[in-house]
Each structure stands twice: as C-alpha cells, then as structure tokens.
Amino acid sequence: MLYIMRRTQLYLEDDLWQALHTRAAIEKTTVSHLVRTAARDRYLGDKEKRRAAMMAVVGLWSDHTDLPTPKPMSGIFATTIAWSDSD
C-alpha cells in the first residue's frame, strides 16, 4: 500500500516535547509516529466505529408510516455509497 504524506512543522511546549520524546523512547518509535497516531485517533477516529455508526442509521426511519414517500433521486444525488473492506 502506498502512503502519501505531507511534511509539517509543530511548535510544542517543552513539557509536551519531553513527554513525546520519552514515550517514543519507551515504545521504540518516533515522535512523528506518535503525533500521527494521536491526530488520526482524535480527528478520524476508528474506521470500523465510523462504519458501524453510519450503518446504524441506515433505514432508521423506514418503519414510520407518517412520512411522505421520498422521490427518486437523479443526477449526482443518485450515486450510492458502497462500503468495502478495502477502505
């Protein structure tokens, strides 16, 4: 799998810088890896949890008889989203 990364620069307080370097040494990894992992967990979350949350709302209101029948969509809105295991 090919990963494309962008380089960035962060300004960290001394205590955070020291904590990251200490943790990186303990875990035998890099500060960059720790920062990427923390950012991914915080802003992207777990992919399976996101998928499960999306699937939980599919058909959520399908048993409501008081709602109007939706009109068929066309054009760009007719595209369906297909989940795959390769995501």
Phi, psi and omega in degrees: 000136181263128178249133175253124181240154175246142179275141177219167179234133180242145173253117185242145173294156184303320182294322178290318178302313181295317180298318179295317179293322178295313180297320179298319179294317180297317183273000181053052179221190180253159174298321179303316179297317179298317181294316178299315181297315180296317179294318180296315180296319184285319188254340177251330181071182180284127183300320180292324178293320177297317180296315180298320179296318179294317181292333180293335181267350180295123179075013184304322183255014186294337181269003179276118181271352182272002180262146178291153177289127181291148177280148177298141180270154178224170177067218185296332182282350180277351180293132178262153178262124179248125178276141176228158179288348181276355180292000000 
